[in-house]
Amino acid sequence: MKKSLSLFLLLSLVLMLVPAYASAATAPVTVAYDGKAVKFTQPPVRKSNLTFVEAKPLAAQLGATYAFDTKTKSATIKKGATSIKLSLDSKAAYVNGVKQQLAVAPYSVKGYVIVPAEFVVKSFGGSVAWDGKSKLSITSPSAVEALSKQKAVNVINGYFAALSKLDVKGVKSAWLPTSWNAEDEEDLLLADGEAVIFTVKSVKVTSFTGTKATIKAEVNINYPSPYQIDEIYSITYTMVKDSAGAWKIKQENLEDYNYDLPNKPVNTTQTFSTSVEDAVNQLIDNLNAEDLDAVQGMFAEDSMSAEMMLDFWADDFDGYDTRYELSDLMIIGADEAKGTATVYVALDAEDEESAYPYDVVLFLVRDEANNWKIQELTEL
């Protein structure tokens, strides 16, 4: 009696375990493409750590064409410059004619060609992720490319953020080691005082492959000194992936730059603007008179640009008979209480050889005698 009871309990336990085991073994495999479920006539299956799905619906999701040759029993999936050839019951696959070995051969179920999804998706540049249970998530080639492009753009944004902070380590990490040298690092370390602020205004990927990208960036350079004009740089970057697959800057080319000047004047009192115009006209008169001493007397004693400009005009006076005529004047910055003015000055210059425009920005300050002095001058 005890023996029969024991056999009955054992049999009951086995019967209870079988449904649970069977359910786990036959849990349906699902496939999602960019987050959306994909329907197949034949259910996907998982074996040998690969997910096997119908070839034709998978090709449709990838935006690829699908063709099956009944004579060779081979399927061809093609999109753009990429072509994959898979043969039933053969582990030999061909991607653009190059042979690759599969872990498990494609096969047929009720006339449907079943292929390893991971191999097909990756061959076209997509990515896959298995959740370890029953779901394969496919990221389309276009989504993978978009993500990779964004990562390259992020490197450029991070590079300029590091430059603004004078973060040598951060700047250096954005570059390929072979494209960064000791001189670059020394130049950055020599930066003194407040850091220049770099603001990326626009960034565009102009060419892209899986391992190389060309990016064009427009960057505003904001100087902390009130006597420097902010600039706009157009820069092209060549980027490549390093051995770890991270985007790095290989080359930086300055294509163009412009001064970031206002397009309209600031509001000032008539008395203030007249005094500024008088100072500008006095400078022009001194230049036309080739009176270097008078020109020198118009500069502030601590002007950083005075020496360079005086040398330039001394050479000009010696070699040419240049005449300057005012064509435009615009006060683009002013603090009447502090006695400062930033002035855009457009001149028509003409010497014995040619006529040409000569544009400058004057940074003017009032001295103790209330006279305008040129603190700095920037040639445009």
Disulfide bonds with the S-S distance in Angstrom:
none
